[in-house]
Amino acid sequence: MLGQPRDDTMPDGQRLPADSATTDQKNWAIAAYGVRKIYKGDKKTEPKEALKGIDLQIPQGSIFGLLGPNGAGKSTFINILAGLVTKTAGKVDIWGFDIDKNPRQARASIGVVPQEISADVFFTPAEGLEIQAGLYGVPKEQRQTMAILKKLQLEDKANAYVRTLSGGMKRRLLVAKAMVHQPPVLILDEPTAGVDIELRKQMWDHVMELHGQGVTVILTTHYLEEAQELCDTIAIIHHGKVVTCQPKSELIASLDSKMLIVVPEVPLTKTPIMNTGYSAELRDDGNLYVSYKPSMIKVADILSDINLAGIQVKDLSTAEADLEDVFMELTYGSDG
């Protein structure tokens, strides 16, 4: 069953060692402790420390957002999980399997959907999935090639050459290939980059269906509104370090910032002079946008200042901070 750890048998029928899986108090899908990665330099370049001691625990059954600016270390971390990059130090467990002690079992527990569209154009989708299943040691009688293609609406393209598929179909094929061995963890690296809104919705419908079957989903994306809508837990990586990892609601609430939007009876032509402690901005729509920290300023005090400035208010509304505000504060704001 998708999203559930297999029994102690691998796809090729081999038994797992009795001590191969560790029992964590919270049954993490992925648990990383002190993970470092240093890329060696050469005569022209200095060594680069891409990861500076990553500690990250991802709950089973979650939709987990892994966010960060370009160059933050996200791809290096994912490539370590996938077995494509060797870590310099630290420990990583995937579904309870240590990637150093039990690399085959660890890799069999995840499926990775890369950002780049990469598929052998000389094979059909059905052939590609059969080959992928064979690489993971899935016995022929246990393969679900047509069922997976059907779930991803590729059944009618099963025997068409990949080179004839649209970009959206190729992206869905990448998801299908990542799930041939029924891993309990699915990693999506920028899965909707450069795709249109309709395809993005279709992609997430498929992913949410997998999540509904128990699959833990890990998402990297530059579309912050996408992460805010879909993820229940979010970690932000910056300069090779985890700067925060919290449930989404707590993360957004942690930013002490609100916006008061003042709609005057008569559109303003200039920003009124008001007290310090908050910032007021007059925008093109003639409304006044007041940014303030709820822990320091009361709305009643702002309204009093507005009244003293002679502004007659037609309407008022407030806007909470969102994930983009938090992201900017914890990344680009921390560089100042």
Buried (B, 14 or more C-beta within 10 A) or exposed (E): EBBEBBEEEBBEEEEBEEEBBEEEEEEBBBBBBBBBBBEEEEEEEEEEBBBBBBEBBBBBBBBBBBBBBEEBBBBBBBBBBBBEBEBBEBBBBBBBBBBEBBEBBBBBBBBBBBBEBEBEEEBBBBBBBBEBBBEBBBEEEEBBBEEBBBBBBBBEBBEBBBEEBEEBBBBBBBBBBBBBBBBBBBBBBBBBBEBEEEBBEBBBEBBBEBBEBBBBBBBBBEBBEBBBEBBBBBBBBBBBBBBBBBBBEEBBEEBEBBBBBBBBEEEBEEBBEBEEEBEBEBEEEEBBBBBBEEEEBEBEBBBEBBEEBEBEEEEEEEEEBEBEBBBBBBBEEEEE
